């Protein structure tokens, strides 16, 4: 399938690249980008040839959030032919269009967590609003010095809680820091992001992809099933009602993996590395 607002490439080694491709619009999320992202994540849900996903963006800005021109269209009485899905019945039923779009854009975050592939994000510039939430839904975040972040929703009269921001941020940086960032909508830079544990590391902009590839290669060396079940366990552990519950889930994953064809190969390779480099007496 051809995409206009994003690019997707799958390498033979199992690494997929998802690129925001609206640099001229600061990679803002238009209606079309939302639908194209749904298409990609629906495909990744069942495509096990892609084992690791790297998200990145063209241009200087990672993602400027929702395309505000589209937001204005949602609130108007005009019903563009190419946006039929976002409208139901007649005005004043237009609120249903807004509700549908809100659900549709937020559901991208759910799908990002549902896909089995670990997601590594390289952030070369500002990640604002929806772009900020998208980075939080990924597994590993690497940023350049030029990156900065904010939950910009509250700055345009909305709540600071959107697309999972009130779910992910407290879990990533702690409640006190999270509420301050969500209440104020202020920007924080890459250095602060590193200090509070929001990103894994800071690298030079021209080294971002190389750094992500290094991590991806390590992940590719692991059991595909083991990696998928690890992401699933991490997702469920965020809301586990008890230690016993998550232990049961982990037990299930270990038993499933122990019966897979990968386990003996991985175990033997691990033991081979542990062999002493000199003869024992």
N, C-alpha and C positions, 0 to 999 in steps of 0.2 A: 504493500500500500504506500502511496506517495503522501507525504506530509508537507504542509506549507509553513507551519509555525515551529515545528520541532524536526530533529533528525534522529534516526535510529540506525545503528550499525552493530552487527553481531560478528565478532571475530571467531575464527575456527577454534580458538582455545577456550571459548566459552565466556569471554568477557563481552558484555554489551555496553554500548555507549548511547546514552540518551542526552541530546543536546537541545537546549532552548535556542531557537533560531529566529528571534525577532529583535535582533540587535538594534535596528533602527527605531524600535518602539521600547527600548530598554527591557526587552523580553517580558513585557507586561502580559498578563494572562487574559487573552481575548476569549470570546465564546468558542472560536475555532480551536484555540490551543487547549481549552478545557476538554473538548470532545476528542482531540487527537491524543491527549494524555490518557484519557479513558481507554482509547483503542489500544495504546501501547501496553498499559497495565493489564488489560484483559488478555492480551496475547501472552504476556509474561507469566500470567497465572498458570498457563498450561504448557508453556514452552520450557522444557527442562534442558534444552541445549544451551540456553543462557544460564550460567551458574553464578555470575557476579555482575552487578550493574553499576556503571560509573555515570553519574549525572554531572553535567557541566553546562556551560552557556557560552554563546558567541558574544563578542563585544566586551565592553568595560563593566557592565552591570549584570550581575547574576540573574536577578529577577526583581522587577519594580512593583510586583504585586498585581492586583486586579487592574485591568484596563478601564480607566474611569470613563472613557467614552462609551464603553459597553454598559457601564452602570447607569449612565444617563439614559440610554436607550431603554433599559428595563423599566425606568420610571416614567417613560413617555407613553402616550396613547397610540403611537405608531407601532405597527406590527410588521417588521421586516419579514419578507418571505423566507429568507434563509435562517430565521430564528424561530420558526414555528413551534419547535419543541418547548420553548421557554414561555409560551403563552397558553392559557386555557380559557375558553369561552370568551366573554366580553369584558371590556372595562365596565365597572370597577373591579373585575376579577383579576386585574393586572397584578395584584399582590401574589396571586398564585404563581405568576411567572417569576417574581423575585424569590419566592420560597423555593421553587424548583431549581433555579440557578444556584442559590445558596447550598442546597442539598447536593447539587451536581458537582460543584467545585470542592466542597468538603469531602465528598466521597472519594476523591482522588487520594486523600491522605489515608483513608481506610485501606484502599487498594495497595498503596505503597507498603503498608505493614503486612498485608495479606500475602503478597507475592513471596515466594520462597527465597528469592535471590537477595543476599546482602547488598545494600546500596551504599556506595562510597560517593560522597559529593565533594567536588572541588569548587570552591567559592572564590572567584577572582575579583569580585567587587561587591557593591551593596546588594543585600538580600532583604527586601522590604515587604511588610505585610504578608501577602500570600507566599511570596518568595521565602520569607523568614519561616513560616510554618512548614513549607516544603522541606527546608533544610533540616528541621527538627524531626521530620518523619523518616529521615534517612538514618543509616546505622553508624556511619563514620563520616565526620566532617573535617576537611582539610581546607585551610584558607590562606590567602595571601595577605600581606600587610594592608592592601587596599580594600579588603573586605570590611563591611560594617553591617550592622543588623538593627532592625527595630520592628516592634509590633505596631505598625503604623495605623491600624484600624481606629484606635481611639482618637487619633488626631483628625479624623474626618467625621467625627460625630457618632461613630459606632462604638461597640464595646471593644475592649482589648482582647477579648476571647473569641478567636475565630480559627477555623481549620485546625483545631486541636491544640492551639497555643496554650490554653489553660490546662491542658492535660500533660503535654510534653515538657513545658518549660520548668515547672516545679520539680519534675523528676530529673531533669538534666542539671539544674543549677541550685536547687533548694527553694523552699517556699519564700523566704524573705527577699532574695534577689529577684525571684520570678514576679512577685506581686509588684515590686517597684518598677520593673521593666514593662509590665502589662498596664499598670495604672498611668505611667507617664508617657509611654510611647517613645521614649528617648532612644537615640542611637547609641550603640556601644561598638567599639572598634575591635579589631582582631586581637590586640593585646589583652583587652578585658575579657574577650570571649575565651581566650586560652586560660586566663587566670581563674575563671569561674567554672571551667570544665565544659564549656559549650562546644568547643572544637577540640580536635585531637592535637593538631599542631599547626604552626605557621611556616610556610615555605615561600620561596621566591615565586613570583607569578609564572615565570617560564619553566618552573620545576613542578608545578602542581600536578600535571598529568603523569609525569614520571613517578612522583611520590605515590599517587593513587594506584598506578600500575604495579608498583612494588608490593603494596598491600594486597591487591587483587591476585597477584601471582601466588602469594602465600596462601590465600583462601582457596585457590584452585588446587593446591596440593592436599587439601583435606577431603575427606569422604563427602561426596555430594549429598547423600542422605543425612549424614551427621550434621552438615552445615545447615540444611533446611530445617531439621528438627531443633537445632540450637536456636535459630531465629524464632521458631514457633514457641519454644519454651520461654525465651526472653519476653516475647509479646504477652504471653499469658501470665508470666510472673509479675508483671507490672500491676496486675489487679488480683493476684492470688489471695484468697481469703485466709490462707494459713500456710505455714511451712510444709505441713503434711500433704496438702493439696499439690503443691508444686513438686514435692519429692515424688509423688505418684506419677506425675507427668514426666519427670526426668527419668524415672525408672522405666517407663514405657519406651521412651526414646532410646535408652541404652540397650534394651532388649531387642528392639527393632533393628538397631544398627549392628548389634552383635551377630545377627543372622544374615547380614548383607554380604555380598561378594567382596566389598571393599575392605572389610575389617581385617581379614588375615593379611592382605597385601600391605595395608597401612601399618599393622602391628609388626610384621616382619621387617619393613623398611625402618621403622623406629628402633627396633632392637639391633638392626645392623649398624645404625649410627652410634649406638651405645657401646659397641664392642671396644675393648681397650686397645689403645694404639701401641702397646708394648706387651710382650708375653708375661703372663703371671707365673710365679713360682709356686 
